[in-house]
Amino acid sequence: MIRRSTFILLLLFLVLAVLAIAFQQTWFEKEEVEPTPIVQPKLLEEFPLENLFLLQVSENNQISLELTKQSDGNWAISIPAGTQTDDGKIERLLTTLYDLTPTGTVSVDTALEALGISPESSKILLENTSGETLVLHIGTLTPTSSGYFLQVNNKPAVVVSKYGLQELISLLQPESLLSTNPTP
């Protein structure tokens, strides 16, 4: 008759042998899954740049900058009047504007005033050739100072990169769009 301790040792040996075979056969290895990047849609993805006709910036309900696309495809500053634009600077402005990507969303229940979004806050109005308008309401910095609150029309507010919006704001100054070439 087999003693109980011999039976336990035999059983332990069998378990270890099965585990050794399992590790050699890679039964316990997890299959490597290639992570797929999540592409965030751009803020103005549904408002094509090629159809953009008017860009207007206002603060405290007063227009500080207005750009209009001319029939030849070039952009001109309407407000302040009498200034000549640099096409490269306008292109950089539009590229920066259209590259804004939300990094987060804000709860629908959050009061807009708490985000710095009010009728007097800074706004960027965009109009396309079909007459559709889009208004970007610029809010304040987030509590972590990593982004700004922004609301597109009446949609829930989102958070955009601090650096992207600060660059856009600096490009929206009329002085930054002026041509450095003297007029002949």
C-alpha positions as CSV (number, residue, x, y, z in Angstrom):
1,M,0.0,0.0,0.0
2,I,1.2,3.5,-0.9
3,R,1.7,5.8,2.1
4,R,-0.1,9.0,2.2
5,S,3.1,11.2,2.1
6,T,4.3,9.3,-1.0
7,F,0.9,9.9,-2.7
8,I,1.2,13.7,-1.9
9,L,4.7,13.8,-3.3
10,L,3.6,12.0,-6.5
11,L,0.7,14.4,-6.9
12,L,3.0,17.4,-6.3
13,F,5.4,16.0,-8.9
14,L,2.6,15.7,-11.5
15,V,1.4,19.2,-10.9
16,L,4.9,20.6,-11.3
17,A,5.5,18.5,-14.4
18,V,2.2,19.9,-15.9
19,L,3.2,23.5,-15.0
20,A,6.7,23.0,-16.6
21,I,5.1,21.7,-19.8
22,A,2.6,24.6,-19.8
23,F,5.3,27.2,-19.5
24,Q,7.3,25.6,-22.3
25,Q,4.3,25.4,-24.5
26,T,3.4,29.1,-23.7
27,W,-0.1,28.3,-22.4
28,F,0.0,31.2,-20.0
29,E,1.4,33.9,-22.2
30,K,-1.0,36.6,-23.2
31,E,-1.3,37.5,-26.8
32,E,0.3,40.9,-27.5
33,V,-2.3,43.2,-28.8
34,E,-1.1,46.2,-30.8
35,P,-2.6,49.4,-29.2
36,T,-4.6,51.4,-31.7
37,P,-4.3,55.2,-31.3
38,I,-7.5,57.1,-30.6
39,V,-7.7,60.0,-33.0
40,Q,-9.5,63.0,-31.5
41,P,-11.6,64.9,-34.0
42,K,-10.5,68.4,-34.6
43,L,-12.7,71.1,-33.1
44,L,-13.7,72.6,-36.5
45,E,-13.8,69.3,-38.5
46,E,-17.3,69.8,-39.7
47,F,-16.7,73.4,-40.8
48,P,-14.3,73.0,-43.8
49,L,-11.6,75.6,-44.2
50,E,-12.0,75.9,-47.9
51,N,-15.5,77.2,-47.5
52,L,-14.5,79.8,-44.8
53,F,-15.4,83.3,-45.9
54,L,-15.3,85.5,-42.8
55,L,-13.4,85.4,-39.5
56,Q,-14.3,87.9,-36.9
57,V,-12.9,88.4,-33.4
58,S,-14.8,90.4,-30.7
59,E,-14.2,91.2,-27.1
60,N,-16.9,92.8,-24.9
61,N,-19.2,92.7,-28.0
62,Q,-16.8,95.0,-30.0
63,I,-15.1,93.7,-33.1
64,S,-11.4,94.0,-32.9
65,L,-10.5,92.0,-36.1
66,E,-12.4,91.0,-39.2
67,L,-10.9,89.1,-42.0
68,T,-12.8,88.4,-45.3
69,K,-11.8,86.2,-48.1
70,Q,-11.7,88.1,-51.4
71,S,-12.9,86.8,-54.8
72,D,-9.3,86.1,-55.8
73,G,-8.9,83.8,-52.7
74,N,-6.7,86.1,-50.7
75,W,-7.7,87.3,-47.3
76,A,-8.0,91.0,-46.4
77,I,-8.4,92.8,-43.1
78,S,-11.7,94.7,-43.0
79,I,-11.4,95.8,-39.4
80,P,-9.2,97.7,-38.7
81,A,-9.4,99.1,-42.2
82,G,-6.6,100.1,-44.4
83,T,-4.1,97.4,-43.3
84,Q,-2.3,95.0,-45.7
85,T,-2.1,91.4,-44.6
86,D,0.7,88.9,-45.1
87,D,-0.7,85.7,-46.7
88,G,1.7,83.5,-44.9
89,K,0.6,84.9,-41.5
90,I,-3.0,84.4,-42.4
91,E,-2.4,80.8,-43.4
92,R,-0.6,80.2,-40.1
93,L,-3.5,81.7,-38.2
94,L,-6.1,79.5,-40.1
95,T,-3.9,76.4,-39.7
96,T,-3.6,77.1,-35.9
97,L,-7.4,77.6,-35.6
98,Y,-8.2,74.5,-37.5
99,D,-5.7,72.4,-35.6
100,L,-7.4,73.0,-32.2
101,T,-8.4,69.7,-30.8
102,P,-10.5,69.1,-27.6
103,T,-8.5,67.4,-24.9
104,G,-11.6,67.0,-22.6
105,T,-15.2,67.8,-22.2
106,V,-17.1,69.6,-19.5
107,S,-20.3,68.4,-17.9
108,V,-23.4,69.8,-19.4
109,D,-24.6,70.8,-15.9
110,T,-21.6,73.1,-15.4
111,A,-22.6,76.8,-15.5
112,L,-20.8,78.6,-18.3
113,E,-20.1,81.6,-16.1
114,A,-17.9,79.4,-13.9
115,L,-15.9,78.6,-17.1
116,G,-15.5,82.3,-18.0
117,I,-17.9,82.0,-20.9
118,S,-20.3,84.9,-21.0
119,P,-21.8,87.2,-23.6
120,E,-18.9,89.6,-22.9
121,S,-16.2,87.0,-23.2
122,S,-13.9,86.8,-26.3
123,K,-15.5,85.2,-29.4
124,I,-14.4,84.1,-32.7
125,L,-17.1,84.1,-35.3
126,L,-16.6,82.1,-38.5
127,E,-18.9,82.2,-41.5
128,N,-18.7,80.0,-44.6
129,T,-19.8,80.7,-48.2
130,S,-23.2,79.1,-47.5
131,G,-23.9,81.7,-44.8
132,E,-23.6,79.2,-41.9
133,T,-22.0,80.6,-38.8
134,L,-20.0,79.1,-36.0
135,V,-19.1,81.0,-32.8
136,L,-16.2,80.0,-30.5
137,H,-16.7,81.4,-27.0
138,I,-13.3,81.5,-25.3
139,G,-13.4,80.9,-21.5
140,T,-10.8,81.0,-18.8
141,L,-7.9,78.7,-17.9
142,T,-8.7,75.3,-16.4
143,P,-8.0,74.9,-12.7
144,T,-4.8,73.0,-13.6
145,S,-3.8,75.7,-16.0
146,S,-3.2,73.1,-18.8
147,G,-6.0,74.3,-21.1
148,Y,-8.8,76.8,-21.8
149,F,-12.5,76.3,-21.7
150,L,-14.1,76.8,-25.1
151,Q,-17.7,76.5,-26.3
152,V,-18.7,76.0,-30.0
153,N,-22.1,77.6,-30.6
154,N,-24.4,76.1,-27.9
155,K,-22.7,72.7,-27.6
156,P,-21.2,71.6,-24.3
157,A,-18.0,73.3,-23.4
158,V,-14.7,71.5,-24.1
159,V,-11.1,72.0,-23.0
160,V,-8.4,72.8,-25.6
161,S,-4.7,73.0,-25.2
162,K,-3.4,76.0,-23.4
163,Y,-0.5,76.4,-25.8
164,G,-2.6,76.0,-29.0
165,L,-5.1,78.6,-27.9
166,Q,-2.5,81.0,-26.7
167,E,-0.8,80.8,-30.0
168,L,-4.1,81.4,-31.8
169,I,-4.9,84.4,-29.6
170,S,-1.5,85.9,-30.3
171,L,-2.1,85.4,-34.1
172,L,-5.5,87.1,-33.8
173,Q,-3.9,90.4,-33.0
174,P,-4.1,92.7,-36.0
175,E,-0.4,93.7,-35.7
176,S,0.6,90.0,-36.0
177,L,-1.1,89.7,-39.4
178,L,0.3,92.9,-41.0
179,S,2.6,92.6,-44.0
180,T,6.2,93.6,-43.3
181,N,6.7,94.4,-47.0
182,P,6.3,98.0,-48.0
183,T,3.5,98.8,-50.4
184,P,4.9,99.8,-53.8
